[in-house]
Amino acid sequence: MSLLNVQNLKMYYRLRAGYVRAVDGVSFTIEKGEALGLVGESGCGKTSIALTLLKILPRNALIVDGKVIFDGKDILSMDEETFRREIRWKGISLVFQGAMNALNPLYRIEDQIIEAIRLHEPETSKEEARERVKKLFELVGIDPSRSKNYPHEFSGGMKQRACIAMALSCNPKLLIADEPGTALDVIVQAQTLKLLRELKKKLNISMMVISHDLSIITEVCDKVAVMYAGKIVEYGDIISIYKEPLHPYTIDLVNAFPKISSKRQKLSFIPGSPPDLLYPPKGCRFHPRCKYAMEICRKEEPPIVDVGANHYIKCHLM
Ligand code: SF4
């Protein structure tokens, strides 16, 4: 049984003008110890999936359809109290996007992590929590003597590590990292990805890594779900998708990144911009930007096709 099984998840934001279909029929699984990458342009629904899994959605958000089975439990139908006690932080935790702003500047980092631990495990004493913070700091490669520092005394990379330590503080089974490389220079970014890889191995923890950058996903993940306009358009193991993408959007996405080993050439880009999800285009949502678009693409939504070896494509060309 998969640790996480998301089936036909739909989550919309209600606006005066109608519904923004941010997550529109998304299905995927994550096994124990496995890392899944969610990749796609900004606004394609990646972070909305994470917020839905943790049920920390804004008030105008509606979970319209779907099922989420986590560790054998149907978590969408759980009441808030049970969800808070059993799932949030203890089962699934999130490293928020932008470590620079995720920590409260007014409190020592140690106190922020202690508060998180004791909020979800009230039986843990302050002293025990303090000891745990020291171990967490060691785990993420920060000298435990720095735990009494304030956030402004940490560099960007250290803040990112402290946020990861906080997310691990209640021993979750699934860690979600939202854009772990954002706002970090390339060296610190590489160190953060190395840390995530090491943690996955050491703790045998499952991960969901969200990024607009496919190369970040390839560093950490075993498989990838490529998202476009609220839907998964290609899904499968990371090596085969990166080496031989089949969906026109994934092909464009892979070609948009420079390759160190290849000849110097002009970078390609995807013309146009993602659709407004308040009024998504009919048929395939990628058709206004797709160079292979056919008549059927403008009228009918493509089905998900199994092309073998756990590789799935949502495209009329298959
Ligand atoms: Fe392009 Fe049609 Fe495939 Fe959509 S379904 S990606 S428009 S070929």
Boltz pocket constraint, residues with backbone or C-beta under 6 A from the ligand:
constraints:
  - pocket:
      binder: B
      contacts: [[A, 247], [A, 248], [A, 249], [A, 284], [A, 285], [A, 286], [A, 287], [A, 288], [A, 290], [A, 291], [A, 292], [A, 293], [A, 294], [A, 297], [A, 302], [A, 314], [A, 315], [A, 316], [A, 317]]
      max_distance: 6.0
